[in-house]
Amino acid sequence: MKKALLRAFGGLDRSYLFKQYLVGIAIFAICAFIVNRYSDGLGLYTLLTFSVNTLLYPYSRYLFQSMLKAVFGNTVFDKGAAILTVLRVASIIVCWIAAWLIAPFGLVYLYFRGGQKSVR
């Protein structure tokens, strides 16, 4: 069991994880600020949910990027940079919000991919 968990969770490069955790922490902070400002404060359930989403976000994002690469390949989009930026930010937010749903599939993908280090 320990070997399987290490194979799945250890399948991403440390620099990729660091970058994605920074993005996840930034989203956590923004969401915590919004919830704290417009409600009665952060409850335990909210903090737990935000923390789990932040911890699982890199694996969610990795699966999403892998799927995009499988669909689009090396296609380069040279028009509509504003639209693509909005879509990218939206996909980041969706991956963070749904990390608890998407990340388990990402971990299974990493496990069956062979546990090789992936560089993004």
Residue pairs with C-beta under 8 A, 6 or more apart in sequence:
4 111
6 115
7 110
7 111
7 115
8 107
8 108
8 110
8 111
8 115
9 107
9 110
10 115
11 110
11 111
11 113
11 115
11 116
11 117
11 118
12 58
12 59
12 62
12 110
12 117
12 118
13 117
13 118
13 119
13 120
15 119
16 58
16 62
16 118
16 119
16 120
17 58
20 57
20 58
20 61
20 62
21 54
21 57
21 58
23 57
23 61
23 92
23 96
24 53
24 54
24 55
24 57
24 58
24 96
25 54
27 54
27 57
27 92
27 93
27 96
28 50
28 51
28 53
28 54
31 50
32 42
32 46
32 47
32 50
35 42
35 46
36 42
49 100
52 99
52 100
53 96
53 97
53 99
53 100
54 96
54 99
56 99
56 100
56 102
56 103
57 95
57 96
57 99
57 103
59 99
59 102
59 103
59 106
59 107
59 110
60 95
60 96
60 98
60 99
60 102
60 103
60 106
61 92
61 95
62 106
62 109
62 110
62 118
62 120
63 102
63 103
63 105
63 106
63 109
64 91
64 95
64 102
65 120
66 106
66 109
77 84
95 102
110 118
